[in-house]
Amino acid sequence: MRLVFLGSPHAAVPSLEALIAAGHDVALVVTRPDRRRGRGGDLVPTPVKAAAIEHGIPTTEKVDDALAVGAELGVVVAFGKIVKEHVLDALPMINVHFSLLPRWRGAAPVERAILAGDRETGVCIMRVDVGLDTGDVFACERMAIDDDITADELTGKLADHGARLLVQTLAGGLTGATPQDGEPTYAAKIAPEELQLDLSRPADELVRLTRLGRAWTTVNGKRVIVWRARVDDAGEFAPVEVQPEGKGRMAFADWARGVAGGVRLGT
């Protein structure tokens, strides 16, 4: 099948690679613009663009270009932009979404599932329509959420499962789509201020927040990122791995021994 692929981050790369390996003709990749990274400010392509270049696939930042290559279908994975109605009218599209729809429609389904304490999530192949992840669903696969898995780790697992499910769904001819069933919930993008650890909150909530990556608090007025934490035997929030301002990641116990007067979080 002649396809256009729309995606940007690392989580979209397994689906692109799977489509190519399955023999689909990916005529064009639509992705986000290059960004400046590192101290030198060099322009760096998205992971999807880098993979496309490796395979000799043309890329663009303009969604409307998808209409000019004679594709039969568009495949969307973590693209990060709304596809407008006039494009969908001309080119049908499907999406690999990292949740069990209709739970966690929107931009941050993995993070919101972890924050909510969900015991399972999954990946769905759905038809793209003009709503926010409201299209009919072709297939879903469930996955348990381990107590200590991070958002990045869970996203990686879902990306691999989604790539396999995508290829299977296309091989089945995109038949049997059904409307989403259940009460929708919405996964807004994680705002920077949400990553600050409010130490008045229950310890288990704080631990879940650290699993998103870059959750932080202060000690003696300086920011400290808490990369890993646990609930201790007394039911209190206990950092395990931290990154003090201006330093690398280290065990909390090692760092705390060198802090004069001891460590009081949130000071």
C-alpha positions as CSV (number, residue, x, y, z in Angstrom):
1,M,0.0,0.0,0.0
2,R,1.2,3.5,-0.8
3,L,1.3,5.5,2.4
4,V,2.1,8.8,3.9
5,F,3.5,8.7,7.4
6,L,3.0,11.5,9.9
7,G,5.1,11.4,13.1
8,S,8.0,13.0,15.0
9,P,9.4,11.5,18.2
10,H,11.3,8.3,19.0
11,A,7.9,6.6,19.8
12,A,6.8,6.9,16.2
13,V,10.0,5.3,14.7
14,P,9.0,1.6,15.4
15,S,5.8,2.1,13.4
16,L,7.6,3.6,10.4
17,E,10.2,0.9,10.5
18,A,7.5,-1.8,10.7
19,L,5.7,-0.4,7.7
20,I,8.8,-0.4,5.6
21,A,9.8,-3.9,6.7
22,A,6.3,-5.1,5.8
23,G,6.7,-3.9,2.2
24,H,4.5,-0.8,2.3
25,D,5.5,2.0,0.0
26,V,6.0,5.0,2.3
27,A,6.0,7.8,-0.3
28,L,6.4,10.7,2.1
29,V,7.1,11.5,5.8
30,V,5.5,14.5,7.4
31,T,7.2,15.6,10.6
32,R,7.9,18.5,12.9
33,P,10.6,21.1,12.1
34,D,14.2,20.6,13.0
35,R,15.1,22.0,16.4
36,R,18.3,23.6,17.8
37,R,19.9,21.3,20.4
38,G,23.0,21.3,22.5
39,R,25.4,24.0,23.4
40,G,26.3,24.7,19.8
41,G,22.7,25.2,18.8
42,D,22.9,22.9,15.8
43,L,19.7,22.0,14.0
44,V,18.7,18.5,14.7
45,P,16.0,16.5,12.8
46,T,13.2,14.7,14.6
47,P,13.9,11.0,15.2
48,V,11.3,10.2,12.5
49,K,12.9,12.5,10.0
50,A,16.3,10.9,10.7
51,A,14.9,7.4,10.1
52,A,13.2,8.6,6.9
53,I,16.5,10.0,5.6
54,E,18.2,6.7,6.3
55,H,15.7,4.9,4.2
56,G,15.7,7.6,1.4
57,I,12.2,8.7,2.0
58,P,11.3,12.3,1.2
59,T,10.2,14.5,4.2
60,T,8.2,17.6,4.7
61,E,6.9,19.8,7.4
62,K,3.7,20.7,5.5
63,V,0.7,18.4,6.1
64,D,-0.9,19.4,2.8
65,D,2.0,17.9,0.9
66,A,0.5,14.5,1.8
67,L,-2.1,15.1,-0.8
68,A,0.4,15.4,-3.7
69,V,2.0,11.9,-3.7
70,G,-0.8,9.6,-4.7
71,A,-1.1,7.9,-1.3
72,E,-4.0,5.6,-0.4
73,L,-3.7,6.2,3.3
74,G,-2.0,8.3,6.0
75,V,-0.6,6.8,9.1
76,V,-0.3,9.1,12.1
77,V,1.9,8.2,15.2
78,A,2.6,10.9,17.8
79,F,2.6,13.6,15.2
80,G,1.8,16.4,17.6
81,K,-0.4,18.5,15.3
82,I,-4.1,18.4,14.4
83,V,-4.7,17.2,10.8
84,K,-7.3,19.5,9.2
85,E,-10.6,18.5,7.8
86,H,-9.8,19.2,4.2
87,V,-6.8,16.8,4.3
88,L,-8.9,14.1,5.9
89,D,-11.6,14.6,3.3
90,A,-9.0,13.9,0.6
91,L,-6.8,11.2,2.3
92,P,-8.1,8.8,4.9
93,M,-5.9,8.3,7.9
94,I,-5.4,6.0,10.8
95,N,-3.7,6.7,14.1
96,V,-1.6,4.6,16.5
97,H,-2.8,5.9,19.9
98,F,-1.1,4.9,23.2
99,S,-4.2,4.3,25.4
100,L,-7.3,2.1,25.6
101,L,-9.7,4.5,24.0
102,P,-11.8,6.3,24.9
103,R,-9.8,6.6,28.1
104,W,-7.0,9.2,27.8
105,R,-7.7,10.9,24.5
106,G,-5.2,13.6,23.8
107,A,-1.6,14.6,24.0
108,A,-0.2,12.8,27.1
109,P,-2.0,9.4,27.5
110,V,0.9,7.5,29.0
111,E,1.7,10.2,31.5
112,R,-1.9,10.7,32.6
113,A,-2.4,6.9,33.0
114,I,0.6,6.7,35.3
115,L,-0.5,9.8,37.3
116,A,-4.0,8.4,37.7
117,G,-2.6,5.1,39.1
118,D,-4.1,3.1,36.3
119,R,-3.3,-0.6,36.5
120,E,-3.4,-1.1,32.7
121,T,-3.2,0.8,29.5
122,G,-2.7,-0.3,25.9
123,V,-2.5,0.8,22.3
124,C,-5.3,1.3,19.7
125,I,-5.4,1.6,16.0
126,M,-8.2,4.1,15.2
127,R,-9.6,6.1,12.3
128,V,-8.6,9.8,12.3
129,D,-11.5,12.2,12.2
130,V,-11.9,15.8,13.0
131,G,-12.5,15.2,16.8
132,L,-9.8,14.7,19.4
133,D,-9.1,11.0,19.2
134,T,-12.8,10.2,18.7
135,G,-12.6,8.0,15.6
136,D,-13.7,4.4,15.3
137,V,-11.3,1.7,16.5
138,F,-10.0,-1.1,14.4
139,A,-8.0,-3.0,17.1
140,C,-6.6,-2.6,20.6
141,E,-4.1,-4.4,22.7
142,R,-3.9,-4.2,26.5
143,M,-0.8,-3.9,28.7
144,A,-0.3,-3.9,32.4
145,I,1.4,-0.9,34.0
146,D,4.1,-2.1,36.4
147,D,4.4,-0.2,39.7
148,D,7.9,1.1,38.9
149,I,7.8,1.6,35.1
150,T,8.6,5.1,33.9
151,A,6.7,7.0,31.3
152,D,9.6,6.7,28.8
153,E,9.8,2.9,29.4
154,L,6.1,2.4,29.1
155,T,6.0,4.5,25.9
156,G,8.7,2.4,24.4
157,K,6.8,-0.8,25.1
158,L,3.6,0.7,23.7
159,A,5.5,1.9,20.6
160,D,6.7,-1.6,19.8
161,H,3.3,-3.2,20.4
162,G,1.6,-0.5,18.4
163,A,4.0,-1.0,15.4
164,R,3.2,-4.7,15.4
165,L,-0.6,-4.1,15.8
166,L,-0.5,-1.5,13.0
167,V,1.0,-3.9,10.5
168,Q,-1.5,-6.6,11.5
169,T,-4.4,-4.2,11.1
170,L,-3.3,-3.1,7.7
171,A,-2.8,-6.8,6.6
172,G,-6.5,-7.4,7.7
173,G,-7.7,-4.8,5.2
174,L,-8.9,-2.1,7.7
175,T,-12.2,-3.8,8.3
176,G,-14.5,-4.1,11.3
177,A,-13.9,-0.7,12.9
178,T,-16.3,0.0,15.9
179,P,-17.2,3.1,17.7
180,Q,-15.4,3.8,21.0
181,D,-17.3,2.5,24.0
182,G,-17.1,4.0,27.5
183,E,-16.7,7.2,29.3
184,P,-14.0,9.4,27.7
185,T,-11.2,10.9,29.7
186,Y,-8.8,13.5,28.4
187,A,-5.0,13.6,28.6
188,A,-3.8,17.2,28.5
189,K,-0.1,17.8,27.9
190,I,1.9,17.9,31.1
191,A,2.5,21.5,32.1
192,P,5.9,22.4,33.6
193,E,4.4,23.4,36.9
194,E,2.8,20.0,37.3
195,L,6.3,18.5,37.7
196,Q,6.9,20.3,41.0
197,L,6.6,17.9,43.9
198,D,3.9,19.2,46.3
199,L,5.1,17.5,49.5
200,S,1.7,17.9,51.1
201,R,0.3,15.3,48.6
202,P,0.2,11.6,49.4
203,A,3.5,9.7,49.0
204,D,2.2,7.3,46.3
205,E,1.1,10.3,44.2
206,L,4.5,11.8,44.4
207,V,6.2,8.6,43.5
208,R,4.0,8.3,40.4
209,L,4.9,11.9,39.5
210,T,8.7,11.1,39.6
211,R,8.0,8.3,37.1
212,L,7.2,10.9,34.4
213,G,10.8,12.2,34.5
214,R,12.2,15.6,35.7
215,A,9.9,15.9,38.8
216,W,11.6,18.4,41.1
217,T,11.7,20.0,44.5
218,T,14.1,22.4,46.2
219,V,16.6,22.0,49.0
220,N,18.1,25.1,50.5
221,G,16.6,27.1,47.6
222,K,18.2,25.1,44.9
223,R,16.3,22.8,42.5
224,V,16.8,19.1,42.8
225,I,15.3,16.7,40.2
226,V,14.0,13.4,41.7
227,W,14.4,10.7,39.1
228,R,13.3,7.8,41.2
229,A,11.6,7.4,44.5
230,R,9.6,5.0,46.7
231,V,7.2,5.0,49.6
232,D,9.2,4.0,52.7
233,D,8.1,1.7,55.5
234,A,6.6,4.6,57.4
235,G,4.5,5.5,54.3
236,E,6.6,8.6,53.5
237,F,7.9,9.8,50.2
238,A,11.5,8.7,49.9
239,P,13.8,9.8,47.0
240,V,16.1,7.1,45.6
241,E,17.9,8.8,42.8
242,V,18.3,12.6,42.4
243,Q,20.1,15.2,40.4
244,P,21.0,18.3,42.4
245,E,21.3,21.6,40.5
246,G,24.5,21.7,38.5
247,K,25.4,18.0,39.1
248,G,24.8,14.6,37.6
249,R,22.4,11.9,38.7
250,M,23.3,10.1,41.9
251,A,21.9,8.0,44.7
252,F,20.0,10.2,47.2
253,A,21.7,8.6,50.2
254,D,25.1,9.5,48.8
255,W,24.2,13.1,48.1
256,A,22.4,13.6,51.4
257,R,25.5,12.6,53.4
258,G,27.3,15.6,51.9
259,V,24.6,18.2,52.6
260,A,25.5,20.3,55.7
261,G,22.7,20.2,58.2
262,G,20.9,17.3,56.3
263,V,18.3,17.4,53.6
264,R,14.9,18.9,54.0
265,L,12.8,18.7,50.8
266,G,10.9,21.7,49.8
267,T,13.1,24.2,51.5
